[in-house]
């Protein structure tokens, strides 16, 4: 009898212990960090790497940064042909070779080194998955300026013009077709527009897309380093991106042949890219939205006798997302000091433009009312930069 009581006591002790352990486990899981929630509560930028791939090879790689406080976002295209010394592969190669050989996590880490920022989140989908996601969201809406009717290899490509909604098969065509008449960067821009259209479609179909029945299906058509509920929260934040105010940017550099491959090496050994990203991300959190409300038109004039200085500087400003609409020579080649002329009376933007080359000299010159001078209008020039002898090709040297 005594033995029975002891056995019962031991049994109840084990039951109590099991309940306590179970409660502790549940508490640990409940208190586990949610990186998206932590970012939002800490008023931080959300940074995510989005990759669209086909048969294990990236077709489009984009770094998206979103600041919930202002609902502003930035998007940077990372071309697959970007060339660099890849230590993990032990050679100079295309950056997308890291994805092909070592997978998404190693690829994300390599892009972190390239951009100089931490990218905690990643999402990828292949063409089949992206096509299925498109159909699940009732199509993606994109704007096609002119009707597309061409032969891409043996395949005829037909896409209507205007604001159109493309189904899964059509979106596959839209992101993969090649047109010899495309302007530089247009192919990459189509893929960027498709990814933005995906986020917009999530917003338009939020009630269905994030339901308990449908979201698990969406989740299965993506590869990510996030758990299902965490990804759900991330996407619910990203679909608030104002795509109309977002200006997609891409890496610029010089093309060189390396071992039979044409690689794009970022200007200034990649430091320019880091500067661009740092300045852009800093602007997302700024309460002053002026610098990102539209693309500003810039004129760059060479005030020295250095050949090609204005043209090279125009490439620098284009990298920062500005529209350089005129490059030429100043009225004299004897400018000692570099000067930024503000023609629209926006001192804040003038300072940002000047800071890119560390220029301190800024002058405001507004067009007179009823004047035939078209400076200061969006159709012509908002800011003029006159390069002086104190400019070394990247920065204005302090005296």
Secondary structure, DSSP 8 states (H G I E B T S, - for coil): -HHHHHHHHHHHHHHHHHHHHHHHHHHHHHHS--HHHHHHHTT-EEEEEEEEEETTEEEEEEEEEEETTTTEEEEEE--TTBEEEETTTTEEEETHHHHHHH-HHHHHHHHHHHHTS---EEEEEEHHHHHHHHHHTT-EEEEESS-EEEEETTEEEEE-SEEEEE-HHHHHHHHH---TT--TTHHHHHHHHHHHHHHHHHHHTHHHHTSTTTHHHHHHT-EESS-HHHHHHHHHHHTT--TTT---EE--EEEEEETTEEEEEEGGGGHHHHHHHHHHHHHHT-S--GGGSS--EEEEEE-SS-TTHHHHHHHHHHHTT-EEEEEEE-S-S---S-EEEESSS-HHHHHHHHHHTT---EEE----TT-S--TTSTTS-SEEEEE-TTB-SSSB---
